[in-house]
Amino acid sequence: MKLLAKYVKKTIIGALLAGASLGAMANTTITFDDLVSDTDGIEIADGYAGLNWDNFYVLNGTDYGAGYAAGVVSGSNVALNWYDHPASFSNGAGFNLVSLYVTKAWYSGVTHIEGYSGSSLVYSADVTSSTTSPTFVSLNWVNVTNVVISDGDASYHSAIDNITIAAVPEPETYAMLLAGLGLVGVAARRRQKQA
């Protein structure tokens, strides 16, 4: 019975260590609230939140009004596709797009979201939202390198807030996890044989 208790204890410790290594790949939520903005909109610079940004601007939604104010999920800022043109954020190493919030700025309608891996389109979603409240969009897109957001109809700008992303785990992370679990198994089996 003592041997079983030791085995269970070692297994729990191994599982906790494995969970800790995967916890290092936690989600990051981009709120845009650490950017200085005004009601005229300021272009989001490459490198912000570890991503490259194209045609994305940030403005103080609570001051601007319209759907921008309704689209604020946290703080006071929202991002938008400038002049109703497609906007994108990317990272060549890849990332997981977990979720985001979308609100239409002027007219209720459709926001089109595409996820690419390299030059290949791998994900696509059309989100219908209003100007009165943000729509939560759960995507869980894995290993995308570029996300393009555009208007799927003539409803003009989309206000975007609280984009949640996660880093793609490197193969070495999985190798270390498997090696650690293997060592726990070998130690448990060895102790079993000694008893």
Order of alpha helices (4+ residues) and beta strands (2+ residues): alpha-beta-beta-beta-beta-alpha-alpha-beta-beta-beta-beta-beta-beta-alpha
